[in-house]
Amino acid sequence: MADATTRRLNAAKGCVNGIEDVRRIVQRTAKHETRTKTDEDNADGEAILLACIGLIEDEERERYGDNYVSVSSENPAGSQGALAGRPWQCEICTLVNPAIYLSCNACDIEGLV
């Protein structure tokens, strides 16, 4: 019985210390804006996504040159959407194909838009 009482008192002390530790952590978090692991992972994921978007935009700037159009809420497809309405000329047979055609209507060669 004495052992059980001692264990209970030690457990209670541990809980009190645990609560005090929790309070210290909460105060430290409030002061230093410490984030949880999930918050840090989300921030890392967002940073990686933004870096990828930046790389894609750089590639499109290089690909489309003066015709580059930045992605926006008005034009979510960016340069691809801006150029989507333009017909394209087949490099093999020179037929001018509508923009919606993925391959040439005459020689069936894939379009290079």
OpenMM code with the backbone's topology and positions (N, CA, C; nanometers):
from openmm import Vec3, app, unit

residues = "MET ALA ASP ALA THR THR ARG ARG LEU ASN ALA ALA LYS GLY CYS VAL ASN GLY ILE GLU ASP VAL ARG ARG ILE VAL GLN ARG THR ALA LYS HIS GLU THR ARG THR LYS THR ASP GLU ASP ASN ALA ASP GLY GLU ALA ILE LEU LEU ALA CYS ILE GLY LEU ILE GLU ASP GLU GLU ARG GLU ARG TYR GLY ASP ASN TYR VAL SER VAL SER SER GLU ASN PRO ALA GLY SER GLN GLY ALA LEU ALA GLY ARG PRO TRP GLN CYS GLU ILE CYS THR LEU VAL ASN PRO ALA ILE TYR LEU SER CYS ASN ALA CYS ASP ILE GLU GLY LEU VAL".split()
positions = [
    Vec3(0.0834, -0.1187, 0.0000),
    Vec3(0.0000, 0.0000, 0.0000),
    Vec3(0.0877, 0.1248, 0.0000),
    Vec3(0.1954, 0.1229, 0.0763),
    Vec3(0.2843, 0.2384, 0.0831),
    Vec3(0.3495, 0.2633, -0.0523),
    Vec3(0.3845, 0.1554, -0.1226),
    Vec3(0.4449, 0.1694, -0.2550),
    Vec3(0.3475, 0.2351, -0.3530),
    Vec3(0.2217, 0.1955, -0.3465),
    Vec3(0.1201, 0.2530, -0.4347),
    Vec3(0.1035, 0.4015, -0.4051),
    Vec3(0.1044, 0.4391, -0.2776),
    Vec3(0.0917, 0.5799, -0.2393),
    Vec3(0.2118, 0.6592, -0.2906),
    Vec3(0.3298, 0.6034, -0.2766),
    Vec3(0.4513, 0.6712, -0.3237),
    Vec3(0.4463, 0.6899, -0.4749),
    Vec3(0.4051, 0.5850, -0.5454),
    Vec3(0.3947, 0.5959, -0.6920),
    Vec3(0.2929, 0.7023, -0.7312),
    Vec3(0.1823, 0.7070, -0.6582),
    Vec3(0.0775, 0.8054, -0.6892),
    Vec3(0.1297, 0.9461, -0.6647),
    Vec3(0.2013, 0.9680, -0.5541),
    Vec3(0.2560, 1.1006, -0.5253),
    Vec3(0.3587, 1.1408, -0.6317),
    Vec3(0.4432, 1.0453, -0.6704),
    Vec3(0.5420, 1.0742, -0.7744),
    Vec3(0.4741, 1.1062, -0.9080),
    Vec3(0.3678, 1.0334, -0.9382),
    Vec3(0.2933, 1.0593, -1.0620),
    Vec3(0.2296, 1.1967, -1.0562),
    Vec3(0.1754, 1.2328, -0.9411),
    Vec3(0.1136, 1.3644, -0.9247),
    Vec3(0.2175, 1.4742, -0.9413),
    Vec3(0.3371, 1.4533, -0.8848),
    Vec3(0.4440, 1.5514, -0.9019),
    Vec3(0.4805, 1.5633, -1.0492),
    Vec3(0.4846, 1.4483, -1.1164),
    Vec3(0.5151, 1.4503, -1.2597),
    Vec3(0.4117, 1.5283, -1.3369),
    Vec3(0.2852, 1.5146, -1.2989),
    Vec3(0.1792, 1.5876, -1.3672),
    Vec3(0.1936, 1.7367, -1.3437),
    Vec3(0.2234, 1.7744, -1.2210),
    Vec3(0.2406, 1.9162, -1.1910),
    Vec3(0.3569, 1.9716, -1.2715),
    Vec3(0.4687, 1.8970, -1.2707),
    Vec3(0.5832, 1.9406, -1.3503),
    Vec3(0.5461, 1.9457, -1.4981),
    Vec3(0.4672, 1.8491, -1.5412),
    Vec3(0.4237, 1.8472, -1.6808),
    Vec3(0.3416, 1.9699, -1.7137),
    Vec3(0.2515, 2.0089, -1.6256),
    Vec3(0.1689, 2.1275, -1.6482),
    Vec3(0.2563, 2.2517, -1.6525),
    Vec3(0.3526, 2.2587, -1.5616),
    Vec3(0.4429, 2.3736, -1.5625),
    Vec3(0.5256, 2.3769, -1.6909),
    Vec3(0.5697, 2.2594, -1.7355),
    Vec3(0.6433, 2.2534, -1.8613),
    Vec3(0.5557, 2.2997, -1.9774),
    Vec3(0.4309, 2.2562, -1.9762),
    Vec3(0.3378, 2.2972, -2.0813),
    Vec3(0.3198, 2.4482, -2.0791),
    Vec3(0.3063, 2.5055, -1.9612),
    Vec3(0.2920, 2.6516, -1.9505),
    Vec3(0.4155, 2.7221, -2.0058),
    Vec3(0.5326, 2.6716, -1.9734),
    Vec3(0.6559, 2.7320, -2.0256),
    Vec3(0.6610, 2.7232, -2.1782),
    Vec3(0.6214, 2.6098, -2.2309),
    Vec3(0.6213, 2.5915, -2.3763),
    Vec3(0.5221, 2.6872, -2.4421),
    Vec3(0.4046, 2.7006, -2.3822),
    Vec3(0.3028, 2.7922, -2.4361),
    Vec3(0.3550, 2.9353, -2.4342),
    Vec3(0.4188, 2.9761, -2.3242),
    Vec3(0.4736, 3.1111, -2.3154),
    Vec3(0.5852, 3.1307, -2.4182),
    Vec3(0.6704, 3.0324, -2.4330),
    Vec3(0.7790, 3.0415, -2.5301),
    Vec3(0.7219, 3.0491, -2.6715),
    Vec3(0.6187, 2.9727, -2.6953),
    Vec3(0.5540, 2.9749, -2.8263),
    Vec3(0.4956, 3.1119, -2.8552),
    Vec3(0.4299, 3.1704, -2.7560),
    Vec3(0.3697, 3.3020, -2.7749),
    Vec3(0.4759, 3.4086, -2.7996),
    Vec3(0.5879, 3.3986, -2.7295),
    Vec3(0.6936, 3.4984, -2.7437),
    Vec3(0.7672, 3.4838, -2.8765),
    Vec3(0.8046, 3.3640, -2.9106),
    Vec3(0.8912, 3.3409, -3.0259),
    Vec3(0.8166, 3.2872, -3.1474),
    Vec3(0.6888, 3.2756, -3.1363),
    Vec3(0.6070, 3.2227, -3.2451),
    Vec3(0.6572, 3.0871, -3.2924),
    Vec3(0.6951, 3.0021, -3.1982),
    Vec3(0.7380, 2.8669, -3.2309),
    Vec3(0.6200, 2.7941, -3.2937),
    Vec3(0.6479, 2.7206, -3.4014),
    Vec3(0.5408, 2.6512, -3.4707),
    Vec3(0.5506, 2.5013, -3.4471),
    Vec3(0.4396, 2.4350, -3.4743),
    Vec3(0.4395, 2.2895, -3.4613),
    Vec3(0.5110, 2.2284, -3.5811),
    Vec3(0.5417, 2.1024, -3.5717),
    Vec3(0.6063, 2.0300, -3.6806),
    Vec3(0.5181, 2.0357, -3.8059),
    Vec3(0.3884, 2.0217, -3.7876),
    Vec3(0.2955, 2.0276, -3.9007),
    Vec3(0.3001, 2.1641, -3.9675),
    Vec3(0.3026, 2.2711, -3.8875),
    Vec3(0.3117, 2.4062, -3.9430),
    Vec3(0.4413, 2.4232, -4.0220),
    Vec3(0.5514, 2.3729, -3.9664),
    Vec3(0.6796, 2.3827, -4.0358),
    Vec3(0.6777, 2.3024, -4.1655),
    Vec3(0.6188, 2.1823, -4.1619),
    Vec3(0.6087, 2.1001, -4.2826),
    Vec3(0.5236, 2.1703, -4.3885),
    Vec3(0.4130, 2.2309, -4.3459),
    Vec3(0.3276, 2.3038, -4.4394),
    Vec3(0.4017, 2.4222, -4.5001),
    Vec3(0.4764, 2.4939, -4.4180),
    Vec3(0.5532, 2.6084, -4.4675),
    Vec3(0.6607, 2.5607, -4.5647),
    Vec3(0.7263, 2.4485, -4.5340),
    Vec3(0.8268, 2.3926, -4.6241),
    Vec3(0.7635, 2.3531, -4.7578),
    Vec3(0.6476, 2.2887, -4.7496),
    Vec3(0.5764, 2.2487, -4.8713),
    Vec3(0.5381, 2.3687, -4.9557),
    Vec3(0.4929, 2.4747, -4.8896),
    Vec3(0.4558, 2.5969, -4.9613),
    Vec3(0.5785, 2.6592, -5.0280),
    Vec3(0.6904, 2.6612, -4.9575),
    Vec3(0.8138, 2.7174, -5.0140),
    Vec3(0.8593, 2.6362, -5.1358),
    Vec3(0.8496, 2.5048, -5.1284),
    Vec3(0.8873, 2.4193, -5.2406),
    Vec3(0.7952, 2.4442, -5.3593),
    Vec3(0.6655, 2.4557, -5.3326),
    Vec3(0.5686, 2.4817, -5.4390),
    Vec3(0.5965, 2.6153, -5.5068),
    Vec3(0.6236, 2.7191, -5.4283),
    Vec3(0.6533, 2.8501, -5.4857),
    Vec3(0.7816, 2.8469, -5.5685),
    Vec3(0.8800, 2.7711, -5.5229),
    Vec3(1.0045, 2.7576, -5.5999),
    Vec3(0.9779, 2.6876, -5.7331),
    Vec3(0.8957, 2.5837, -5.7307),
    Vec3(0.8603, 2.5128, -5.8546),
    Vec3(0.7850, 2.6044, -5.9502),
    Vec3(0.6912, 2.6818, -5.8976),
    Vec3(0.6169, 2.7762, -5.9811),
    Vec3(0.7129, 2.8762, -6.0443),
    Vec3(0.8092, 2.9239, -5.9661),
    Vec3(0.9085, 3.0172, -6.0187),
    Vec3(0.9895, 2.9556, -6.1322),
    Vec3(1.0299, 2.8299, -6.1171),
    Vec3(1.1042, 2.7610, -6.2226),
    Vec3(1.0200, 2.7442, -6.3487),
    Vec3(0.8934, 2.7091, -6.3302),
    Vec3(0.8035, 2.6926, -6.4448),
    Vec3(0.7858, 2.8267, -6.5167),
    Vec3(0.7674, 2.9339, -6.4405),
    Vec3(0.7524, 3.0657, -6.5024),
    Vec3(0.8786, 3.1049, -6.5787),
    Vec3(0.9957, 3.0751, -6.5235),
    Vec3(1.1216, 3.1049, -6.5928),
    Vec3(1.1296, 3.0286, -6.7250),
    Vec3(1.0919, 2.9001, -6.7235),
    Vec3(1.0936, 2.8200, -6.8456),
    Vec3(0.9966, 2.8759, -6.9493),
    Vec3(0.8776, 2.9169, -6.9032),
    Vec3(0.7791, 2.9717, -6.9964),
    Vec3(0.8254, 3.1061, -7.0529),
    Vec3(0.8885, 3.1890, -6.9698),
    Vec3(0.9433, 3.3166, -7.0177),
    Vec3(1.0441, 3.2916, -7.1300),
    Vec3(1.1263, 3.1895, -7.1086),
    Vec3(1.2270, 3.1541, -7.2082),
    Vec3(1.1617, 3.0972, -7.3344),
    Vec3(1.0608, 3.0155, -7.3152),
    Vec3(0.9943, 2.9494, -7.4291),
    Vec3(0.9131, 3.0471, -7.5124),
    Vec3(0.8346, 3.1337, -7.4470),
    Vec3(0.7423, 3.2212, -7.5184),
    Vec3(0.8002, 3.3594, -7.5501),
    Vec3(0.9121, 3.3940, -7.4897),
    Vec3(0.9764, 3.5224, -7.5186),
    Vec3(0.8831, 3.6401, -7.4962),
    Vec3(0.8662, 3.7218, -7.6018),
    Vec3(0.7805, 3.8410, -7.5925),
    Vec3(0.6331, 3.8061, -7.5763),
    Vec3(0.5958, 3.6833, -7.6092),
    Vec3(0.4555, 3.6405, -7.5970),
    Vec3(0.4230, 3.5863, -7.4578),
    Vec3(0.5199, 3.5911, -7.3663),
    Vec3(0.4974, 3.5383, -7.2308),
    Vec3(0.3876, 3.6171, -7.1612),
    Vec3(0.2939, 3.5446, -7.1017),
    Vec3(0.1863, 3.6040, -7.0227),
    Vec3(0.1882, 3.5367, -6.8862),
    Vec3(0.1980, 3.6163, -6.7812),
    Vec3(0.2021, 3.5629, -6.6449),
    Vec3(0.0670, 3.5022, -6.6070),
    Vec3(0.0712, 3.3986, -6.5248),
    Vec3(-0.0507, 3.3367, -6.4738),
    Vec3(-0.1193, 3.4342, -6.3783),
    Vec3(-0.2503, 3.4487, -6.3933),
    Vec3(-0.3271, 3.5371, -6.3060),
    Vec3(-0.4685, 3.4824, -6.2935),
    Vec3(-0.5490, 3.5437, -6.2089),
    Vec3(-0.6870, 3.4974, -6.1942),
    Vec3(-0.7662, 3.5229, -6.3228),
    Vec3(-0.7284, 3.6273, -6.3984),
    Vec3(-0.7966, 3.6559, -6.5257),
    Vec3(-0.7523, 3.5597, -6.6354),
    Vec3(-0.6276, 3.5133, -6.6269),
    Vec3(-0.5714, 3.4243, -6.7276),
    Vec3(-0.4981, 3.3094, -6.6581),
    Vec3(-0.5738, 3.2130, -6.6019),
    Vec3(-0.5110, 3.1063, -6.5231),
    Vec3(-0.4193, 3.0139, -6.6034),
    Vec3(-0.4295, 3.0126, -6.7349),
    Vec3(-0.3431, 2.9273, -6.8159),
    Vec3(-0.2165, 2.9994, -6.8592),
    Vec3(-0.2036, 3.1271, -6.8239),
    Vec3(-0.0835, 3.2025, -6.8590),
    Vec3(-0.0630, 3.2114, -7.0077),
    Vec3(0.0609, 3.1941, -7.0515),
    Vec3(0.0950, 3.2044, -7.1938),
    Vec3(0.0209, 3.1009, -7.2773),
    Vec3(0.0020, 2.9829, -7.2218),
    Vec3(-0.0676, 2.8789, -7.2971),
    Vec3(-0.2107, 2.9194, -7.3281),
    Vec3(-0.2761, 2.9847, -7.2334),
    Vec3(-0.4120, 3.0327, -7.2574),
    Vec3(-0.4147, 3.1486, -7.3538),
    Vec3(-0.3152, 3.2353, -7.3449),
    Vec3(-0.3084, 3.3507, -7.4333),
    Vec3(-0.2855, 3.3081, -7.5776),
    Vec3(-0.2112, 3.1997, -7.5961),
    Vec3(-0.1818, 3.1527, -7.7307),
    Vec3(-0.2819, 3.0486, -7.7802),
    Vec3(-0.3748, 3.0068, -7.6950),
    Vec3(-0.4653, 2.8976, -7.7293),
    Vec3(-0.5555, 2.9309, -7.8478),
    Vec3(-0.5869, 3.0548, -7.8684),
    Vec3(-0.6773, 3.0920, -7.9760),
    Vec3(-0.6073, 3.1129, -8.1088),
    Vec3(-0.4757, 3.1004, -8.1133),
    Vec3(-0.4005, 3.1257, -8.2361),
    Vec3(-0.3857, 2.9985, -8.3193),
    Vec3(-0.4139, 3.0082, -8.4482),
    Vec3(-0.3889, 2.8923, -8.5342),
    Vec3(-0.2386, 2.8691, -8.5479),
    Vec3(-0.2015, 2.7498, -8.5878),
    Vec3(-0.0598, 2.7174, -8.6037),
    Vec3(-0.0360, 2.6567, -8.7405),
    Vec3(0.0839, 2.6802, -8.7904),
    Vec3(0.1198, 2.6317, -8.9229),
    Vec3(0.2065, 2.5072, -8.9097),
    Vec3(0.1702, 2.4040, -8.9839),
    Vec3(0.2468, 2.2798, -8.9834),
    Vec3(0.3840, 2.3046, -9.0444),
    Vec3(0.4876, 2.2554, -8.9777),
    Vec3(0.6236, 2.2738, -9.0271),
    Vec3(0.6563, 2.1806, -9.1440),
    Vec3(0.5740, 2.0787, -9.1647),
    Vec3(0.5987, 1.9828, -9.2729),
    Vec3(0.5273, 2.0257, -9.4016),
    Vec3(0.3953, 2.0425, -9.3940),
    Vec3(0.3194, 2.0717, -9.5156),
    Vec3(0.2727, 2.2169, -9.5245),
    Vec3(0.2972, 2.2954, -9.4230),
    Vec3(0.2642, 2.4391, -9.4123),
    Vec3(0.1145, 2.4698, -9.4031),
    Vec3(0.0325, 2.3673, -9.3847),
    Vec3(-0.1106, 2.3930, -9.3661),
    Vec3(-0.1309, 2.4688, -9.2359),
    Vec3(-0.2179, 2.5678, -9.2365),
    Vec3(-0.2511, 2.6423, -9.1155),
    Vec3(-0.3691, 2.5702, -9.0499),
    Vec3(-0.3468, 2.5233, -8.9276),
    Vec3(-0.4459, 2.4447, -8.8547),
    Vec3(-0.5092, 2.5276, -8.7442),
    Vec3(-0.6368, 2.4993, -8.7118),
    Vec3(-0.6991, 2.5677, -8.5986),
    Vec3(-0.6248, 2.5356, -8.4687),
    Vec3(-0.6316, 2.6260, -8.3741),
    Vec3(-0.5593, 2.6118, -8.2474),
    Vec3(-0.5978, 2.4851, -8.1713),
    Vec3(-0.7199, 2.4401, -8.1869),
    Vec3(-0.7660, 2.3234, -8.1102),
    Vec3(-0.7125, 2.1913, -8.1650),
    Vec3(-0.6557, 2.1916, -8.2872),
    Vec3(-0.6012, 2.0697, -8.3456),
    Vec3(-0.4656, 2.0389, -8.2833),
    Vec3(-0.4486, 1.9169, -8.2354),
    Vec3(-0.3210, 1.8746, -8.1778),
    Vec3(-0.2255, 1.8224, -8.2838),
    Vec3(-0.2808, 1.7785, -8.3972),
    Vec3(-0.1962, 1.7333, -8.5085),
    Vec3(-0.2489, 1.7964, -8.6366),
    Vec3(-0.1639, 1.7994, -8.7372),
    Vec3(-0.1991, 1.8622, -8.8645),
    Vec3(-0.3146, 1.7866, -8.9303),
    Vec3(-0.4089, 1.8621, -8.9821),
    Vec3(-0.5259, 1.8030, -9.0461),
    Vec3(-0.4894, 1.7378, -9.1798),
    Vec3(-0.3797, 1.7793, -9.2400),
    Vec3(-0.3411, 1.7247, -9.3705),
    Vec3(-0.2439, 1.6075, -9.3571),
    Vec3(-0.1366, 1.6254, -9.2791),
    Vec3(-0.0326, 1.5203, -9.2760),
    Vec3(-0.0251, 1.4470, -9.1426),
    Vec3(-0.1065, 1.4849, -9.0485),
    Vec3(-0.1196, 1.4168, -8.9190),
    Vec3(0.0057, 1.4250, -8.8328),
    Vec3(0.0931, 1.5222, -8.8610),
    Vec3(0.2115, 1.5453, -8.7768),
    Vec3(0.1676, 1.6257, -8.6550),
    Vec3(0.2222, 1.5899, -8.5403),
    Vec3(0.1857, 1.6593, -8.4169),
    Vec3(0.2271, 1.8069, -8.4258),
    Vec3(0.1352, 1.8920, -8.3821),
    Vec3(0.1606, 2.0363, -8.3867),
    Vec3(0.2629, 2.0810, -8.2842),
    Vec3(0.3447, 2.1754, -8.3225),
    Vec3(0.4455, 2.2322, -8.2337),
    Vec3(0.4068, 2.3755, -8.2022),
    Vec3(0.3225, 2.3920, -8.1046),
    Vec3(0.2766, 2.5265, -8.0684),
    Vec3(0.3696, 2.5860, -7.9669),
] * unit.nanometer
topology = app.Topology()
chain = topology.addChain("A")
for resn in residues:
    res = topology.addResidue(resn, chain)
    for name in ("N", "CA", "C"):
        topology.addAtom(name, app.Element.getBySymbol(name[0]), res)
